[in-house]
Amino acid sequence: MSIRKLLCCFICNRCPDSGDTSSTVSNEAKNNKNYLKSGNGLIDWIRLGNSGVDLTGVGGRVRMIHPSELKQHNTKNDAWLAIRGRVYNITQYLPFHPGGAEELMRGAGRDATELFDKIHPWINYDSLLVKCLVGTLRVETQDIFFDANDSFPESDLLLPSSVTRERIVIRNQLTNYTTPPRKKQPLIPEDDFLDALNTSVELEELSLPGYLGSLKVFKKEMPPEDVPPALFYDWEQTINQLTITVYTGPLSNPGAYSRVTERNLLIEVTINGWLRTIKVLLEENVQEQLQTKVCYHSGKIEIKAQKIEIKTWKSCGEIIIGSPTKMTSHKILDYKVVRNNMLTHDSWMLTMAPRTGCIALPLGHHIRVHQTIAGSEYVRSYTPVNEYWDEETANTGDLRLAVKRYDNGILSPMLTSLNPGEILKAAGPYGTFQLHRLKSTKTIYLLAAGTGITPMLGLITFMLTRSNPKCDNVHLLYFNKTEKDIMFHDKMTLLANEDKRFNVIHILSNAGDTWKGRKGRISAKILPEIFGEHTIDYDDDTSFACICGPKEFTFISLSILKNLGVEESFIHVFIG
């Protein structure tokens, strides 16, 4: 189908190749397409979605929705519907629907998948309604069963989606305009499946993009470090963009470095100390500038490349997968400075990007900057800050380092004086933080001092994201000398006002007369006082604590937590 026809389908709610559609599209819907008010076009809807308005009506927290709850939202002032297991609040979208509000209300309060498939199954509804997502529709039977660890032989550690689809069982056939529906096939024989139900494994929900929708996964604990992780990949395209997606597993905390060289797309994936290389011999040329994005909850890595020639490819090209290797050293890359802006009175936000390719680090991991000065090499560790905390226009492919300047230091004066376009070297990722340790965490306590705030920033946004409905509270205890030393103060205040789950407490050791907050240093007295305000349960495995700061601060904090009865298995210390 041509692009012109596809747009026509969207506008008219009918397929020009399907003949008479009177049986599936009401006359009212055909007429309503002429009565969209000015300001209710597709561009206006996109603008509304990007305005920050909460289109979910529930504060943006994704959760499980029972059909009985869905049924209650069936009026024009409060309308929800479900498509392929995903529940959307369509209340504010009603006046923007080209087929008219009444046509869309036919699906309100119920599972509208069948109705949607009759009218326009080719529409990318999830992209259109992504800001309206309320949660996942609860069902009594599992849609898909998938053994994430044990069902594949070693040679199948990395499989294309066309192969993995043969290993799943889907309750209802799903139609996708790029992928034909496949015949139902059981993953395992019925007897083996019944045995699996009786084994002590966890049943966990996993959301994947596109036609796969909501999955139910039999998932055991993360594999040990001496076992290479299982990976799967998929690809999709538009006429001007290619997207390669690599699935590494929920909470696997992957990192990725991708680059284009001589019509090859090279993707290096790091997970838990293992390195896997994917080489795509591209069918056509793409631009060298890439975008790499990691969804840490699902473990999904997306690499986007812009096509040189606007056209549809027959395939993405030949894919070659390298054997897993244990990482024993880290590659040093050249980075180009993008910006270098003052963050506080004595710290800078140094934004840089790889000279070639694009990189994304595992959450809570850091890089080491290498610089030769007067014939000697100096190395310093920095944890990148994600784009949420960047006041400037953010590019997801950039690395942002919060650098505190010490006038008598060797490396920091040079780093804070770099100009856009200058080159510096860095290696990574380094770190031991394992994201799956937060799997059951509902309340997290973050103890940070000075620039030790940087690894905490990624954890804050991770815990408070819409796709993490388990989070109840994030408590940040941030220690500094003076008020002007507090990094990201305004952002933290804004976030605390927007999301009541986030609580930040600033403690200053050298506060001025106008300071109204807490004063003091980390001590066995002040920490129990603060924790007492929030009734931390030290025996509850739904609580977790992280520490980062100077060595003395780290040692005292760890000692206090252990004395309070917090087990070491529920504490992580970030050390550069």
N, C-alpha and C positions, 0 to 999 in steps of 0.2 A: 504494500500500500504506500502511495506517495506521501510525502510530508504534507502537501496541500490537502490531500484527502483526510489525513489523520487530524489536521486542524479542523477540517469541516466536521468530522465526527464529534470532536470535542464541543464545538459550538452548537451543533444541531442535535446532539444526543442520538445519532443514527449512523449506520455504516452505509456508505454509498454503494458498496459491493454486495449488500445483503438483500437488495430488492425492497419489497414492501415491508415496512416495519410496524405496521399498524397494530400487530398483535402484541408488540412489546413496548411501544412508546405511546403514551396517551396523547390525545389531541391537545389537551391542556398544556402538556409539556412542549409540544411543537409550537404552540402559540406563544407560550411564556418566553421563549427565547428572544422575542422582539421587545420585551418590556423590562429589560434590565435598566435600572436607573443609572444616570450619569454618576460615575465614581464607584461603580460596582463591577468593573471589569477585572480580568485576570491579573493585570498589573497592580490594580488597586488592592486585590486580595493579597498578593505577595508583599506589598508594602505594609499592609496591616499585620501580616505575620512577622515581619521584621521590625515592627515598631516596639516590641517588648510587651504588648498587651497579652495577658494570659487568656489564650483562646481555649484552654482546657476547662476552665471554670473550677478546677480543683487544686490550683496552686502549682500545676505542672508535675505532680508526683505520679509516676506510672505505677499502677497496681493491678491486682487481679479483680475482675468484675464478674459477679455472678449474674446469670441470665435474669434472675428476679429483679436485681438492681437495674439492669439495662432496661427492663420493661417499664420501669417507672419514669424514664426520661423520654416521653413521647409527645411533647407539645412544642409548639413553635418557639416558646420562650425557654424551653429546656429540652433539647433534642439530642439524643445519642443514637448512634447506630454502629453495628459491627460488620466488618468486612474481613474475611479470612482470619478470624480470630483476634483482630485488633479493633478496639473500641474507640470511636472518635466522638467528640462533642461538636456537632455540626451547627449548633445554634447560630453562631455568628457567620457561618458560611452560607446560610440559607439565601440571603438576598444576592449572593454572588453566583449562585448556581445557574448556569445558562438555560437549564431545562425548567427552571422555576422552582419556588420553594415547595409547592404542593407535591411535585414529582419526587423531590428528595424526601419529603415527610412520609412517603409510602414505606420507607425503610426505618423510620424512627422507632426506637424502643425495641428493636429486634435484630437478629442476624440477617443482614441485607445482602449477603454474598450472592445468593441465587438471583435476586433481583438485579444486582449490579452486573452479573455475568450476562444476563439477558439483554441489557441495554447497551453497555459500553465496557466490555472486559479489557479492552486495550488501553484504557486510560490509566496513567500512573497515579492512582488515588493516594498512595502513601506519601508521595512527594507533595501532592496538593494539600493534604490534610495533616502533614507531619506535626505542625504546631498545635493540632487539635487532639492529639493522642492522649486518651485518658488511661488506657491500660489494656490488658489482655483478657479476652473472654474466657471464663472458666468453663471447662467441659468435663464430663464425667469419664470420657475415654480419651486416651492419648492419641494425638494426631500422628506422631512420628516417634519411633523408638530407634535409638542410635547408641551403640556402645562406643564411647569416645576413646577407649584405651586398648581393648583386648580383641576386637573383632577382625582386625586387619593383620595380614602377615607383614613381616618387616619390609618387604619390597613395595608395599602399598602405603608407606608412611606419608607419601605425598601423592594425592590422586586428583585428577581433574573432576569437576563437578559432574560431567557426563558419566563417570564411573561411579561416583559416590551416590548418585541418584538411584542406581540399580540396587543399592544396599539399604534403601529406606522403604517404609510402608506408609502410604498416605491414605487417610480415611476417605477423602473426597478428591477426585481429580481436579487439578487446578490448571486453569488456562492462562498462558502467558504469550504475548504477541511475538516473543523471540524464541520461545522454547515450547515445542509441542507437548501435550500432556502424555505422561508415560503410564503404562499399565501398572496396576498395583502389584507389588512384589514384597513378600515378607522378608524381613531382614534375617530372621532365623526360624527354624522349624518351630511348630507350635509347642512341642514338648520342651524344647530348649527354652522357649520364651516363658513357659510356665515355671521352669526351674529358675529362670532369671528373676522372676517376680518374688521368689522365695529367698533370694540371696540378699545379703545386707549391703545393698547399694543405695545411693540417694537418687531420688527422682527430681531433676532440676529443670526448670524452664529455660530455654535458650532462644532468643530472638535472632533470626537471620533475615537479611534483606530480600526483597523481591518476592518471587512466587513461593519460596519455601515457608515464609510466614513464621508461625510460632511452633517451636519444636519442644518435645518433651525428651529429655536426655537422661539415660542411665549413665551417671558420671561418678567415677571413683575419685579418690584424692589425686592430687597432682603426682605425676610419675616422679620417681627419685631422680637425683641429679645425673646419675650415670646412665639414664635412658633417654635417647633423643626424643623430642616431642613429635607427635603426629601433626601433620599439616595438610590442608586441603586448599584448592584454589578454584577460582571462577573468573570469568571475564565478561564484560559487556561493553557496548559502544553506542555512541551517537554518531551522526555524520561527521562531527568534528572532534570527538574525544574518545579515547580508549581508557578503560578502567580495568585494572587487574586487582582482584581481591584475594587475599590470602587469609584463611581461617586457621588460627593457632589454638583455639580452645578458650573457654571462659576463664578469666582471671589469670591467664598465662603470662601476662605482662611482657609482651614482645617489644622489640625494637626493630627498626628497619632502616636500611640505607639503600636508596635506589638511584640509578644513573643511566644515561643513554650514551652508548659508544658504538659507532659504526653500525647503526641500524639494529643494535641489540639493546634490549632493556635488561639490565642486571639488577636483581633484587637480593640483598643480603638480609636475612632474618635472624635475629638473635633472641634466644629464649633460654633462660636459666643456665647460661654459660655455654650453650650450643649454638653453632652457626650453620645455617642452611642457605644455599645459594640457588636462586632460580634465574635461569637465563632464557629470555624470550627472543627468538629470532623473528623479529617483527615482519609482518607481511608488507607493510609500507613504512615510510619514514614518519617520525614524530619529532616534535620540538624537544630540545634538550632540557628545557625548564619543566620540572615535574612538581607534583603535589603529593606528599605522603601524609596520610592521616591514620592514626591508631585509635580504635575504640577499645579502651582498656577493659570494659565490662565483658564484652563478647570475645575479645582477642582478635578482632578483625582489623586487617591492615588494608587500606585502600591506596593504590598508586594511580594517579590520574596523569595522562599524557595528552597533549593537544596534537591532533593530526596535522601534517603539513598540507595535505590535499583533502578537501572536504568531500568525503565519499564514504560508502558503507563497505567495510571489509568482509571477505568471505570467512576469515578466521583471524585470530590475533597473531597467528604464526606458530612456528614450532617451539615447544617448551622443553628445556633440558633442566633436569633437577640434579644438583650436586649431592653427594653423600654428606650426612651430618658429621661435623667435626667439632671436637671440644676446643673452645677458645683458650689459647695459651698466651696470646699477645693481642694488642689492640692497634689498629691501623691509625696512623697520624694523618689527618686531612688538613688541607688548606681551607681556611674560612675567610670570607670577605666581609668586612664591617659594613653593615647596612645603616645603623644609627648608633649614636652614643649620647644619650640624654641624661641630664641630672635627675636623680631619683629623690635624694634627700640632700642635706647640706654637705654630706661627705660620701655619697654613694651615687653610682651611675647605673643606668640600664644599658648594657652593651648588647646590641642586637646584631647577630651575624648569621651568615648562611654559607653552606659548603660552596666552594668555588665551582664544583661540578656536582650535580645531583641534588638529592634532598634527603634529609635525615629526620628520624623520630626516635627518641630515646625511651626506654622503659620507664614507667612511673617510679619516682624515687631514686633513680640512678643519676650519676653525674659524669661530667667529662673532665679531663685534665688539660689545661692550657699549657703549652710548651713555648718558651720564649728564650732565645739566646741573647744575653746582654753582656757586653764586654768579654766575649769569649766563653762565658759560662752559661749553661742551660738551667733555667728555673722553671719549676712546675707548680701549678696551683690547681686545686679542685673547685669546680663550680657546678651546682645543680641548676639546670635551666628552669626558667619560669614559663608557664604556659600562657597562651595568648589572652586569657581572661584578664590577667593582671597588667596587661600592656595598655597604656593610655593612648598610644599611637595606633594608626591603622595596622591591624595585625595580619601577618602572613603565616599560615600554619606551618610553613616549611622553615621558618626562621628559628634560631636558638636565641634565647634572651637570658643574659647573665646579669645578676645583681652583684655589682662589684663595689666593695667598700674601699675607699682610698685611704691609705696610710702614708702620710707625707714622708716618713722616714723609711718606707718600704721600698722594695726593689721592683716588683712586678706590677703592683696595683697603680702606681702613678703612670706607668706606661700604658696600661690597659684603659684607664679612664681618660687618656689623652688621645686615643686613636681616632682617626677621622674616617668618614665613609669612604669605602674603596680600598682601604689598607688591608693587608693580609696578616693573619696570625694562624698558628697551628694548634690543633687540639686533637686529643684521642679519647676514645670511649666506645661504648658505655662501660662504666664501672659501678659496682654496687652489689649489695646482697639482699635488698628488699624484695620479698616475694608477696605479690599482690593477693594470692589465694589465702593468705593469713587473715585477710579482712572479710572472708566469705560470710561469716556469721556475725560480723560486727554491726551493732546497732548504735553504739555510742563510742566515739573515739576522742581521746584526750591528747592534745598536741602541746608539747613543752618546747618552746623555741627561745633562743636568745640571739639578738643581733641578726647577722646574715644567715643564721641557722633557720630562719623562717622559710628559705627557698624550697626545701623538699616538702615542707608542710603545705605550701600553696597548691601543689598538684593533688595532694591528698584531700584538701578541703573541697576543691571542685569535683574530684572523683566521688566523694561521699555524698555531695549535695546534688549531683546531677539527676535529671529526671528519670534515668534508667536504673536508679538505685533506690527502690522503694523501701528497702530494709532500714535505711538510716533514720535514726530518731534524733540524735544530737551530735554536733561537732563542737567540742570545747577547745579553744585555743588560749593558752597562757603564754603571752609574748613579753619577754623581759628585755628592757633596754635601759640606757643610762638616762637620757632625757627625751622629752616629747618629740623634739625635732629629729631624733634618731629613728623613729618608728617608720619602717618601710611599708608602703601600700596602706597607709592609715585610712585614707578616704575610701579606698576600695573595700576595705574590711568593714567600715561603718555602713557603706551602702549595702553590702551583702547581708550584714546582720539585720538591717531594716527590711530587706526583701525576703529573707528566709529565716524564720524564727527558730529553725533548728541550729543555726550557727550562732555561737556565743563566743565573743572575744573579750579577754580580760588583759589589759595592759598593766604591767608592773614596772615602775621606774625606780632605779637605784639613786638617781640624782635629780629628783623632780624639782621643778620650780614652784614658787609660791601659788601660782594659779592652777596647778594640777589638782584635779578633784578625784583622780582615780587612786589605785593602790600604789603603795610605795614599799620599797625593800628589795632584797635579793632572794635568790632561790635558797630555801632553808627548810629544815625539818619542821618549822613552825608554820610558815606561810602556805606551804603546799597543802597540808591537811586542812587548813582553814578554808582554802578555796575549794578543794574537792568536797569538803563537807557541805558546801552550799548546794552541790549537785548530787549528793547521795550516791557516790560511785559504789557499785557492787564489785568488790575485789575478787569474788569467787565466780563471777558470771563470765562465761566465755563469749558473751556478746559485747564485751568491753575490750578496748585495745588502747595502748598508749605508745606514742612515738616521741623521741627526744633528739634534738639537734642544737648544737651550740658549741662554745669553747670547751676544752677538755675538762676544766674544773666544773663548769656548769653541768656537763654531761654526767660526770662521775657522781656529783651530789644528787642530781635528779634520779639517776638509776638507783642509788642507795636508798633514797627516800621511798621510792615506789616499792622496792622490795621489802622495806621495813613495814610498809603499809599493808603488805600481804599480797601485792600484785605478783603473779607468777611471771618468770622470765619469758615463758612461751607467749605471753600477751603483751610483750614490750619489744619495740624495735629501736635501736640506737643507730642514727645515721652518722657515719664516720667517713671523712674524706680520704 
